[in-house]
Amino acid sequence: MNTFMIINVKKIWTLLIVIGLFGCHKSRPALKTTSSNRPGWKTIAMGKYLIDVPNEFNLKLERGIDSQPGLLKGKGFYLAFDYGPYCDTLVMTTQEFIRKGWWKDEAIIRFLNHKQHPNADFRTAEVVNIRPSVKQDSSFAPGCDFIASCNQGNDKFKLPVFIPQEIKDHIVIIDTIQHYYRRMVHPRKGVKGTIGVYMRKENVSPDTLYNGIVIAGEKLNNKQQAIAMEIVASLRPRPKI
């Protein structure tokens, strides 16, 4: 069996697992709703997870390919969710963006002297040190956020790092809850950005297809942001019965 077929088989099994957890059989509700300890709120079971929402919120399942997408719809706004192994993990942190290294390609093209460094390649350039930019760096790369010292073999050069505005506009909090990895995102004060949470089992192998969940809303007003923050903060692993 070739690699393409193996991947497809994995996706088929994953979809079957997702369908089983969100099961739509007539004799069993797709999602279990119970009363919450908080007056005016209810708890919804979503696969391996539980979440609390105001009573006026209703859940709408949508058609997915290799996951179970849907909406938590309330008064005047909604939160979208996706349940499966290929969930978006929302906004990156500054450290994650730097570690990914995608910025090196554009930095080499735009700011490096190619006559002095003809073999510079973002794929093999190694970052050995990085520091916040200072005023003097504006003559090299105006507006950059960091300066990276790089090595490529015996060649040494510096590259500017520009952090995307989306990352600057958000705060990302990463922690664990009951042995599950949790990633919460919310916009900085005055910004109408993304409020959301991503959760999956902690210490899952990269080769393992494990169902995570992401729930998020965008461009909400202050009142909606406050409610959304309470909702996403309530997401937790479903206790084993």
Buried (B, 14 or more C-beta within 10 A) or exposed (E): EEEEEEEEEBBEEBBEBBBEBBEEEEEEEBBEBEEBEEEEBBBBBBBBBBBBBBEEBEBEBEEBEBBBBBBBBBEEBBBBBBBBBBBEBBBBBBEEBBEEBEBBEEBBEEBBEEEEBEEBEBEEBEBEEBEEBEEEBEEEBEEBBBBBBBBBEEEEBBBBBBBEEBBEBBBBEEEEEEEBBBBBBBBEEEBBBBBBBBBBBEEBEEEEBEBBBBBBBBEBEEEBBEBBBBBBBBBBBBEEE
